[in-house]
Amino acid sequence: MPNAKPHAELRLERFLPYRLSVLSNRISQDIARLYSARFNLTITEWRVMAVLGHEGGLSANTVAERTAMDKVAVSRAVSALMAKKILNRQTDPADARRSSLKLSAKGYGVFDQIVPLALAYERRILASLEPAEQSQLLAILDKLEAAELAEKPRVE
């Protein structure tokens, strides 16, 4: 067909969203190996714990927003963590529909063991970059995150 229009071209291995996703998945899975068997936690459960370990007293919806995770996945993780006695939920006395989540004493015990493992992993992976490159990477990630947050969903 001499008049056939060529198809659009996308080289997935060079497409930034794909590359970031693959790298993120690989890193998350590597870190998960550090805590999944030892502490019986999923990636989602650990992310919920990490947010609440930094700032307790958040709702499940706020945790989902901060982690950009699906609300259903966060809800399941919260339920699992509560069953494991890692999280406590407090209902707002003024509004029974609202509740806040905090790590329990057991939860902080697990959190305090995982954080050094996660930070050591981060140091190992960042060691492949010079200090200036590490600073540049963080600055670039901040800019990309700000640009992504500024994007408005478009229907085309």
C-alpha positions in Angstrom: 0.0 0.0 0.0 2.0 3.0 -1.3 -0.3 5.6 0.5 -0.4 3.8 3.8 0.3 6.1 6.7 3.1 4.8 9.0 2.2 3.9 12.6 3.2 6.1 15.5 6.5 5.0 17.0 7.2 4.4 20.6 10.4 2.8 21.8 9.2 1.6 25.2 12.8 1.0 26.5 13.5 4.7 26.1 10.0 6.0 27.3 10.5 7.8 30.6 7.3 6.7 32.3 8.0 3.0 31.5 11.6 3.3 32.6 10.7 4.9 35.9 8.0 2.3 36.5 10.3 -0.6 35.8 13.1 0.8 38.0 10.7 1.6 40.8 9.3 -1.9 40.6 12.7 -3.5 40.7 13.9 -1.4 43.6 10.7 -2.0 45.5 11.0 -5.7 45.0 14.7 -5.7 46.1 13.8 -3.8 49.3 10.8 -6.1 49.9 13.2 -9.0 50.0 14.8 -7.4 53.0 11.5 -7.3 55.0 8.9 -9.6 53.5 10.2 -13.0 54.8 11.5 -11.7 58.1 8.5 -9.5 59.0 5.8 -11.0 56.8 4.9 -7.7 55.1 3.9 -6.9 51.6 5.2 -3.8 49.7 1.9 -2.1 50.3 1.9 -2.9 54.0 5.4 -1.5 54.4 4.5 1.7 52.5 1.6 2.3 54.8 3.9 1.6 57.8 6.6 4.0 56.4 4.1 6.8 56.1 2.6 6.3 59.5 6.0 5.8 61.1 6.9 9.3 59.9 3.6 10.9 60.7 1.0 9.0 62.6 -2.6 10.0 63.1 -3.5 9.9 59.4 -6.7 8.5 57.8 -6.4 5.7 55.3 -7.4 8.1 52.6 -4.6 10.4 53.4 -2.1 7.5 53.4 -3.4 6.6 49.9 -3.0 10.1 48.7 0.6 10.4 50.1 1.7 7.1 48.6 -0.3 7.5 45.3 -1.6 4.0 46.0 -5.1 2.7 45.3 -7.5 3.2 48.2 -8.6 -0.4 48.1 -5.0 -1.6 48.3 -4.4 0.7 51.3 -7.6 -0.5 53.0 -6.5 -4.1 52.6 -3.0 -3.3 53.9 -4.5 -1.4 56.9 -6.7 -4.4 57.7 -3.8 -6.8 57.5 -1.6 -4.6 59.6 -4.3 -4.3 62.2 -4.7 -8.1 62.3 -1.0 -8.4 62.9 -1.3 -5.8 65.7 1.0 -3.4 63.9 -1.5 -0.6 63.6 -4.0 1.0 65.9 -7.1 2.8 64.6 -8.8 5.5 66.7 -12.3 6.7 65.9 -12.9 10.4 66.1 -15.2 11.0 69.0 -16.8 13.9 67.2 -17.4 12.0 64.0 -17.6 8.2 64.1 -17.0 8.1 60.3 -13.5 9.4 60.7 -10.6 7.5 62.1 -6.9 7.9 62.4 -4.1 5.3 62.1 -1.0 5.0 64.2 1.7 2.4 64.5 1.4 0.3 67.7 4.3 -0.4 69.9 4.8 -3.6 68.0 4.6 -1.7 64.8 7.3 0.7 65.8 9.4 -2.2 66.8 9.2 -3.6 63.3 9.5 -0.1 61.8 12.7 0.5 63.7 14.2 -2.7 62.4 13.3 -2.1 58.8 14.3 1.5 58.4 18.1 0.8 58.8 17.8 -2.0 56.3 16.0 0.3 53.8 18.5 3.2 54.3 21.4 0.8 53.9 19.9 -0.4 50.6 19.4 3.2 49.5 23.1 4.0 50.3 24.3 1.0 48.3 22.3 1.8 45.2 23.2 5.5 45.4 26.9 4.7 45.8 27.0 4.1 42.0 26.6 7.9 41.6 29.0 10.7 42.6 27.7 13.0 45.4 27.0 15.7 42.8 25.0 13.2 40.7 23.1 12.1 43.8 22.1 15.8 44.4 21.2 16.2 40.8 19.1 13.1 40.8 17.1 14.3 43.8 16.6 17.7 42.2 15.5 16.2 39.0 13.0 13.9 40.8 11.6 16.9 42.7 11.1 18.8 39.4 9.5 15.8 37.7 7.2 15.3 40.7 6.2 18.9 40.7 5.6 18.8 36.9 3.5 15.7 37.2 1.4 17.2 40.1 0.8 20.3 38.0 -0.6 18.3 35.1 -4.3 18.4 34.8 -6.0 15.2 33.7 -7.0 15.7 30.0 -9.6 13.8 28.1 -8.5 13.7 24.4 
